[in-house]
Amino acid sequence: MAKVPRFIAVLLGLLLVSSGCTATAPTQESPTLTVGATLEPPTLNPFENTAASIAQVLLYNVYETLAKVDSNGELQPLLAKSWDVSDDRTQYTFHLDENAKFPSGKAVDADAIVANVDRLLSDDKLSGTLKTQLAVIDSAKRIDDTTVEIKLKTPSVMWLYDMTSQLGMIIDPSASVDLSKESAGSGPYKVKQYNKDKTIILERNQGYWGSAPKFDEVVFRYFDDPNAMNTAMLAGDLDVISNLQAPDALAQFQSDPQFSTIVGTTNGEVVLGLNHDNKALAKKEVREALTMAIDRKALMDTVWNGQGTLIGTMTVPTDPWYEDLANHTPYDPDKAKELLAKAGESDLKLRFRVPVVPYAVKSAQFVASSLRDIGVDAEVEELEFSRWITEVLTDGNYDMTVVSHVEARDFGKFADKDYYWHYADPAFVKLYKEADQSAPDQATEKFKEAARLLADDYAAIWLWALPNLVVTKADIHGVSPNMATLSFDITGIERS
């Protein structure tokens, strides 16, 4: 069996976790860390709902995975100290850290890993996204207490990286809790209290098997209004703004010595999604026309204070298969009108349903105005995020929408006909599958080709990649510069 490379640049993550160490005292007594955030989770159950806000709080902080990825996009050990891969790349043997345990005192052993995989394979309520990711897994088998073998149906470049996120969260099989509001993970924190529409409070896992958490409690405090969150930060009520939602305020914090600011990257592609079940939007000429009608640079400057990176397909600069396609389709409203006329859609009316988050609402207003100039009536409707998830993401009841897709390496969703874009062009599906099953040294070019196909077919309108704009009090350290996974990883944060 061939040893898996320690560093594979295929998926981004956050901070390196120290494995196989015993609990140590925190460097300083710091009772509470208060983090300002947006988009409160609709539930705390990460298996029935894949809203990114769930993993923001729980991934790595409460639930751990076999492996995680660091800020350079490299796989690192977590619950597994190491792993081996068979020559045909369908069998992975994980060597578990013998120190790992749940708060109940039960070991995170081979039986626990097998129980988690078996639970996923038999879970009828598992979210559609996770079912798609899980489809490649055939079985899991205990070899001994600290060794587990997972067999795949086919080789897959992506599967292990999927296992570093929600799919791979390991829960205590002996726990009997309501995962929608409680937790059963092996991480340094546990869920203490879920105050709907207000806060989520995590408390220190006193018996954590690794490096001891730095805070007694971590409070995620949710704000609908980004200006209110900024005001709370200025008043000293917050220690961290997890991602600044009013970028024009960045300069104010940068000029104040009470605060530190971080400008990094995220995996968040701000996508103007198109419903391919709409007969007009199923026409390539219409999709191309809509793309040409939008001055995306002016949009990013207007909506996000010029912060971010223009993109032309479902990849970001930190992806290994990224290529700069920002200028793939130039702004040309006159040509857009010609394309609409050619497609017989000069009087197009579209339902433009967006979640009530700052970038989406502002983008929708800008885009609707731009489309009006080419004769397209895009009626904007703002939805509370939970309603957007139900009616747009789940039910596909929309024509256009705007949302940031923050999951790492997520452009394979365009191969899923049931996903809310309803795209799944056969040529893309075939190419993406070939790339995923390729040897790692060949996959990058094939994924790049697949991403380019999406751009050429105008599968969506890609606006820009969100930056990671974090504000902290000056005495807070250890925040990762990149929000490269779904997690706001607090495991490395401390107060000086």
SEVOMAR-955089 format. One line per 5 residues: number of its first residue (from 1); their letters; for each residue x, y, z of C-alpha. Coordinates in Angstrom, 3 decimals. Example, Ala and Ser with C-alpha at 12.3 -4.5 7.8 and 13.67 -1.06 7.14 Angstrom:
BEGIN
1) AS) 12.300:-4.500:7.800 | 13.670:-1.060:7.140
//
This chain:
BEGIN
1) MAKVP) 0.000:0.000:0.000 | 1.284:3.442:-0.881 | 1.640:6.077:1.829 | -0.659:9.059:1.315 | 1.201:12.352:0.770
6) RFIAV) 1.064:14.519:3.879 | 0.445:17.645:1.855 | -2.105:17.622:-0.975 | -3.286:21.010:-2.219 | -6.851:20.105:-3.173
11) LLGLL) -8.997:21.580:-0.391 | -8.487:24.526:1.926 | -8.808:24.439:5.669 | -7.819:26.338:8.730 | -5.495:25.805:11.668
16) LVSSG) -3.191:22.853:12.378 | -4.400:20.843:15.363 | -1.887:19.198:17.625 | -2.482:15.440:17.697 | -1.699:12.892:20.326
21) CTATA) -1.037:15.349:23.136 | -2.451:15.465:26.599 | -4.425:18.368:28.010 | -2.359:21.331:29.158 | -3.297:24.459:31.062
26) PTQES) -4.286:27.478:28.999 | -1.631:30.174:28.753 | -3.890:32.689:30.479 | -7.206:32.539:32.258 | -9.691:33.920:29.732
31) PTLTV) -13.280:33.179:30.724 | -15.184:34.267:27.610 | -14.608:34.992:23.929 | -17.467:36.798:22.191 | -17.683:36.477:18.419
36) GATLE) -19.968:38.580:16.248 | -21.514:36.642:13.367 | -24.328:36.722:10.835 | -26.741:34.062:9.595 | -27.680:32.114:12.689
41) PPTLN) -27.854:28.338:12.099 | -31.392:27.046:11.461 | -30.497:23.977:13.551 | -27.387:22.513:15.148 | -27.815:19.159:13.407
46) PFENT) -25.095:19.139:10.728 | -26.401:15.989:9.066 | -29.942:17.084:8.271 | -29.032:20.592:7.132 | -25.844:21.720:5.401
51) AASIA) -26.240:25.458:6.047 | -22.708:26.843:6.295 | -23.604:28.644:9.526 | -23.826:25.293:11.338 | -20.280:24.278:10.514
56) QVLLY) -19.047:27.808:11.200 | -19.709:27.169:14.896 | -19.338:23.393:15.235 | -16.676:22.160:12.812 | -13.364:21.491:14.618
61) NVYET) -14.588:23.452:17.653 | -17.187:20.878:18.765 | -17.017:18.063:16.208 | -13.729:16.673:14.978 | -12.909:14.758:11.807
66) LAKVD) -10.371:12.117:10.853 | -8.289:14.787:9.133 | -8.536:18.522:8.731 | -6.863:20.950:6.357 | -4.638:23.848:7.276
71) SNGEL) -4.581:27.395:5.952 | -2.251:26.331:3.144 | -4.768:23.805:1.874 | -2.877:20.778:3.127 | -4.328:17.743:4.892
76) QPLLA) -3.270:17.390:8.506 | -3.930:14.701:11.141 | -6.711:15.144:13.676 | -8.517:12.075:15.006 | -6.333:9.996:12.688
81) KSWDV) -2.575:10.283:13.226 | -1.896:9.003:9.713 | -3.436:6.989:6.905 | -2.426:4.711:4.061 | -3.965:4.397:0.604
86) SDDRT) -4.080:1.262:-1.517 | -2.481:1.263:-4.956 | -5.888:1.355:-6.651 | -6.905:4.303:-4.410 | -10.110:2.634:-3.183
91) QYTFH) -8.997:1.559:0.298 | -7.970:3.964:3.072 | -6.549:2.682:6.344 | -6.677:5.223:9.175 | -4.488:4.957:12.265
96) LDENA) -6.382:6.684:15.060 | -4.918:8.723:17.888 | -5.186:6.505:20.962 | -5.712:9.571:23.188 | -8.863:10.769:21.432
101) KFPSG) -12.047:10.510:23.470 | -15.529:11.985:23.784 | -16.676:14.028:26.816 | -18.462:10.865:27.999 | -15.046:9.263:28.407
106) KAVDA) -15.671:6.815:25.547 | -12.740:6.404:23.164 | -12.881:7.702:19.615 | -11.842:4.243:18.447 | -12.374:2.139:15.345
111) DAIVA) -15.795:1.026:16.542 | -16.886:4.670:16.876 | -15.685:5.523:13.356 | -17.417:2.483:11.866 | -20.612:3.327:13.742
116) NVDRL) -20.549:6.853:12.321 | -20.029:5.681:8.741 | -22.742:3.020:9.098 | -25.118:5.624:10.545 | -24.544:7.901:7.562
121) LSDDK) -25.040:5.079:5.075 | -28.403:4.177:6.620 | -29.668:7.706:7.446 | -32.782:8.470:5.398 | -32.873:12.028:6.751
126) LSGTL) -29.360:12.857:5.615 | -29.263:16.068:3.571 | -29.042:15.733:-0.198 | -25.583:17.295:-0.398 | -24.176:14.847:2.136
131) KTQLA) -25.849:11.912:0.369 | -24.086:12.926:-2.831 | -20.722:13.131:-1.059 | -21.363:9.829:0.729 | -22.229:7.920:-2.442
136) VIDSA) -18.602:6.969:-3.136 | -18.179:5.176:0.234 | -18.793:1.431:0.176 | -18.076:0.354:3.764 | -16.061:0.827:6.932
141) KRIDD) -14.375:-1.982:8.857 | -12.604:-2.253:12.203 | -9.088:-3.696:11.968 | -8.211:-3.202:15.639 | -8.992:-0.625:18.339
146) TTVEI) -7.055:2.158:16.652 | -7.183:1.096:13.017 | -10.141:1.436:10.675 | -10.437:0.706:6.977 | -12.801:2.643:4.689
151) KLKTP) -13.451:1.198:1.261 | -14.594:3.286:-1.710 | -16.652:2.161:-4.698 | -14.374:4.064:-7.069 | -11.249:6.191:-6.686
156) SVMWL) -12.017:9.779:-5.659 | -9.824:12.826:-5.249 | -12.514:14.736:-3.390 | -13.897:12.237:-0.886 | -11.276:12.656:1.875
161) YDMTS) -11.649:16.415:1.675 | -15.404:16.032:1.993 | -14.636:14.032:5.139 | -12.815:17.045:6.624 | -16.095:18.944:6.713
166) QLGMI) -19.673:18.186:7.789 | -19.765:14.707:6.284 | -16.854:13.623:8.475 | -17.992:15.051:11.822 | -17.695:12.215:14.345
171) IDPSA) -20.354:11.944:17.057 | -20.319:9.776:20.163 | -22.320:6.622:19.270 | -23.226:6.183:22.938 | -24.756:9.659:23.241
176) SVDLS) -28.515:10.076:23.328 | -29.044:13.767:22.615 | -31.101:15.986:20.352 | -28.498:17.080:17.813 | -30.677:19.978:16.709
181) KESAG) -29.802:21.814:19.942 | -27.171:19.713:21.741 | -23.823:18.211:20.789 | -21.921:14.952:21.111 | -18.529:15.669:19.589
186) SGPYK) -14.948:15.071:20.690 | -13.764:18.660:20.230 | -12.405:21.161:22.766 | -15.846:22.735:23.244 | -19.412:21.527:23.840
191) VKQYN) -22.697:23.253:23.125 | -23.913:24.802:26.361 | -26.897:26.811:25.174 | -28.676:27.554:21.899 | -30.633:30.767:22.252
196) KDKTI) -32.688:30.995:19.078 | -32.267:34.300:17.217 | -29.638:35.503:19.704 | -26.597:33.440:20.634 | -24.943:30.057:20.650
201) ILERN) -22.798:29.458:23.727 | -20.017:26.880:23.754 | -18.350:25.739:26.956 | -14.955:24.215:27.600 | -14.737:20.425:27.296
206) QGYWG) -12.928:19.857:30.594 | -11.685:16.428:29.601 | -10.516:17.346:26.098 | -7.905:14.916:24.863 | -5.736:17.480:23.061
211) SAPKF) -4.428:20.926:23.905 | -6.779:22.521:26.403 | -9.165:25.163:25.036 | -8.192:28.745:25.851 | -11.617:29.983:26.980
216) DEVVF) -14.201:28.796:29.479 | -16.961:29.926:27.121 | -17.247:31.104:23.534 | -20.343:33.092:22.620 | -21.381:33.421:18.990
221) RYFDD) -23.642:36.481:18.924 | -25.779:37.003:15.824 | -26.594:40.295:14.111 | -29.003:40.977:11.271 | -27.620:44.484:10.835
226) PNAMN) -23.868:44.718:10.059 | -23.761:48.294:11.330 | -25.142:47.128:14.675 | -22.361:44.528:14.838 | -19.756:47.220:14.115
231) TAMLA) -21.260:49.401:16.845 | -21.079:46.509:19.319 | -17.407:46.009:18.416 | -16.631:49.696:18.891 | -18.415:49.619:22.256
236) GDLDV) -16.243:46.718:23.442 | -19.096:44.205:23.533 | -17.377:41.877:21.054 | -13.899:40.398:20.917 | -14.090:39.409:17.254
241) ISNLQ) -16.099:40.202:14.147 | -15.849:36.881:12.344 | -16.331:38.379:8.876 | -17.004:42.067:8.383 | -20.279:42.521:6.495
246) APDAL) -19.852:46.278:5.987 | -16.485:46.504:4.184 | -16.586:50.297:4.028 | -16.068:50.235:7.815 | -12.731:48.419:7.530
251) AQFQS) -10.684:51.641:7.405 | -12.255:52.838:10.650 | -11.006:49.766:12.506 | -7.623:49.814:10.770 | -6.945:53.336:12.043
256) DPQFS) -7.847:52.535:15.667 | -5.079:50.958:17.828 | -7.723:49.252:19.983 | -8.313:46.819:17.137 | -6.467:44.520:14.795
261) TIVGT) -7.713:43.751:11.308 | -7.129:40.738:9.082 | -7.628:40.755:5.328 | -7.425:37.260:3.893 | -9.281:34.974:1.538
266) TNGEV) -12.327:32.737:1.660 | -13.818:30.012:-0.484 | -16.940:32.124:-0.855 | -17.903:32.502:-4.505 | -20.683:35.085:-4.756
271) VLGLN) -22.836:33.449:-7.414 | -25.762:34.872:-9.345 | -27.533:31.545:-9.606 | -29.785:30.752:-12.560 | -32.568:28.170:-12.472
276) HDNKA) -32.039:26.033:-15.565 | -35.574:24.670:-15.253 | -36.743:28.085:-16.476 | -37.236:27.720:-20.254 | -35.668:31.084:-21.043
281) LAKKE) -32.664:30.531:-18.760 | -32.146:27.098:-20.293 | -30.995:28.944:-23.436 | -27.269:29.612:-23.524 | -27.745:32.909:-25.431
286) VREAL) -29.932:34.242:-22.625 | -27.422:33.292:-19.937 | -24.625:34.901:-21.935 | -26.708:38.051:-22.427 | -27.418:38.388:-18.718
291) TMAID) -23.704:38.000:-17.987 | -22.777:40.691:-20.532 | -25.323:43.105:-19.066 | -23.547:43.334:-15.677 | -20.445:45.416:-15.044
296) RKALM) -19.107:43.087:-12.369 | -16.148:45.303:-11.399 | -18.508:48.220:-10.774 | -20.810:45.869:-8.864 | -18.010:44.689:-6.540
301) DTVWN) -16.861:48.275:-6.002 | -20.407:49.371:-5.176 | -21.514:46.417:-3.092 | -18.329:45.342:-1.302 | -16.142:48.456:-1.379
306) GQGTL) -13.887:46.868:-4.001 | -12.824:44.139:-1.574 | -12.542:40.705:-3.168 | -11.448:39.051:-6.394 | -13.418:38.970:-9.615
311) IGTMT) -13.938:35.393:-10.816 | -15.318:33.881:-13.998 | -16.197:30.361:-12.878 | -16.771:28.347:-9.691 | -13.174:28.500:-8.444
316) VPTDP) -11.191:30.837:-6.219 | -7.486:31.777:-6.362 | -6.491:29.286:-3.672 | -7.869:26.325:-5.643 | -5.110:24.324:-7.372
321) WYEDL) -7.097:24.330:-10.636 | -7.867:28.049:-10.535 | -7.267:30.149:-13.621 | -8.142:33.803:-13.983 | -11.344:33.929:-16.039
326) ANHTP) -12.514:37.271:-14.670 | -12.446:38.756:-18.181 | -14.004:35.714:-19.847 | -17.090:37.734:-20.820 | -16.728:41.511:-21.219
331) YDPDK) -19.382:43.984:-20.158 | -21.359:44.710:-23.345 | -25.030:45.649:-22.876 | -25.549:46.290:-26.602 | -24.399:42.766:-27.454
336) AKELL) -26.594:41.495:-24.630 | -29.677:43.027:-26.268 | -28.761:41.372:-29.566 | -28.436:37.972:-27.917 | -31.792:38.299:-26.202
341) AKAGE) -33.454:39.231:-29.489 | -31.782:36.271:-31.210 | -33.109:33.979:-28.463 | -36.610:35.449:-28.784 | -36.535:36.714:-25.178
346) SDLKL) -36.576:40.507:-25.544 | -39.380:40.947:-22.978 | -37.997:38.645:-20.323 | -39.452:38.748:-16.794 | -37.620:36.973:-13.965
351) RFRVP) -38.235:36.361:-10.256 | -35.108:37.512:-8.454 | -35.342:36.014:-4.947 | -32.424:36.695:-2.608 | -31.668:36.131:1.084
356) VVPYA) -31.598:39.139:3.395 | -27.836:39.415:3.765 | -25.998:42.616:2.846 | -24.031:41.483:-0.210 | -27.026:39.646:-1.709
361) VKSAQ) -29.514:42.482:-1.294 | -27.125:45.128:-2.612 | -26.058:42.899:-5.504 | -29.669:42.222:-6.454 | -30.448:45.929:-6.577
366) FVASS) -27.420:46.616:-8.785 | -28.133:43.664:-11.083 | -31.835:44.453:-11.436 | -30.930:47.982:-12.543 | -28.396:46.646:-15.053
371) LRDIG) -30.860:44.153:-16.508 | -33.502:46.834:-16.796 | -31.145:48.610:-19.220 | -31.345:45.649:-21.610 | -35.103:45.241:-21.259
376) VDAEV) -35.184:42.472:-18.648 | -37.605:42.896:-15.749 | -36.003:41.253:-12.711 | -38.388:41.658:-9.795 | -36.377:41.521:-6.554
381) EELEF) -37.879:39.750:-3.551 | -35.966:39.657:-0.270 | -36.390:36.522:1.877 | -35.326:35.764:5.420 | -32.449:33.314:5.155
386) SRWIT) -34.375:30.366:6.593 | -37.126:30.985:4.059 | -34.565:31.319:1.258 | -33.152:27.912:2.219 | -36.610:26.315:2.064
391) EVLTD) -38.060:28.025:-0.997 | -34.962:28.603:-3.157 | -32.228:26.181:-2.115 | -34.560:23.281:-1.340 | -37.654:23.829:-3.490
396) GNYDM) -36.021:25.640:-6.424 | -38.815:28.218:-6.449 | -36.982:31.081:-8.186 | -35.495:32.260:-11.485 | -32.416:34.117:-10.240
401) TVVSH) -30.773:34.497:-6.851 | -27.519:35.635:-5.277 | -25.684:33.820:-2.505 | -22.109:33.115:-1.504 | -21.145:29.451:-1.732
406) VEARD) -18.552:29.103:0.993 | -17.910:25.354:0.844 | -14.398:24.515:-0.302 | -13.936:22.847:-3.717 | -17.667:22.947:-4.340
411) FGKFA) -18.027:23.246:-8.106 | -18.985:19.575:-8.357 | -22.469:20.680:-7.301 | -23.016:21.682:-10.924 | -23.013:17.945:-11.694
416) DKDYY) -26.054:17.395:-9.456 | -29.320:17.865:-11.370 | -31.252:17.959:-8.094 | -29.230:20.873:-6.723 | -31.086:24.164:-6.906
421) WHYAD) -29.409:25.322:-10.139 | -30.769:22.187:-11.897 | -27.837:22.289:-14.310 | -25.950:18.984:-14.676 | -24.876:19.357:-18.308
426) PAFVK) -23.868:15.832:-19.448 | -20.497:17.005:-20.776 | -19.655:18.640:-17.461 | -20.856:15.639:-15.443 | -18.634:13.322:-17.503
431) LYKEA) -15.596:15.590:-17.256 | -15.969:16.199:-13.535 | -16.308:12.466:-12.855 | -13.173:11.749:-14.881 | -11.277:14.402:-12.942
436) DQSAP) -12.390:13.079:-9.558 | -11.349:9.537:-10.436 | -8.003:10.598:-11.899 | -4.674:10.119:-10.221 | -3.832:13.175:-8.089
441) DQATE) -1.103:14.327:-10.496 | -3.604:14.386:-13.385 | -6.697:15.678:-11.600 | -5.720:19.347:-11.496 | -5.731:19.850:-15.267
446) KFKEA) -8.977:17.920:-15.659 | -10.691:19.949:-12.938 | -9.424:23.117:-14.614 | -10.969:21.957:-17.888 | -14.276:21.250:-16.126
451) ARLLA) -14.294:24.686:-14.495 | -13.636:26.301:-17.866 | -16.569:24.405:-19.377 | -18.868:26.003:-16.776 | -17.638:29.436:-17.820
456) DDYAA) -18.057:28.711:-21.524 | -21.603:27.458:-20.967 | -22.591:30.357:-18.680 | -23.890:27.874:-16.123 | -24.175:30.781:-13.673
461) IWLWA) -22.955:34.350:-13.372 | -19.944:34.526:-11.072 | -19.587:37.896:-9.403 | -16.587:37.841:-7.063 | -14.791:35.814:-4.391
466) LPNLV) -15.448:37.150:-0.909 | -12.438:38.297:1.119 | -11.959:37.334:4.746 | -12.309:40.582:6.679 | -11.870:39.997:10.405
471) VTKAD) -11.693:42.554:13.200 | -10.441:41.682:16.678 | -9.599:43.490:19.858 | -5.872:44.197:19.939 | -5.260:41.546:22.620
476) IHGVS) -6.812:38.708:20.596 | -4.392:36.537:18.626 | -4.381:33.329:16.614 | -7.193:34.026:14.157 | -6.460:32.394:10.825
481) PNMAT) -6.044:34.915:7.980 | -8.036:32.691:5.650 | -11.598:31.448:6.083 | -10.734:28.503:3.908 | -13.181:25.982:5.318
486) LSFDI) -16.677:26.329:6.697 | -15.300:26.533:10.244 | -14.585:29.692:12.179 | -11.853:27.776:13.948 | -11.450:29.048:17.502
491) TGIER) -9.056:26.289:18.588 | -5.982:28.480:18.045 | -7.383:31.785:19.307 | -6.171:33.218:22.624 | -6.068:36.465:24.601
496) S) -2.689:37.945:25.462
//
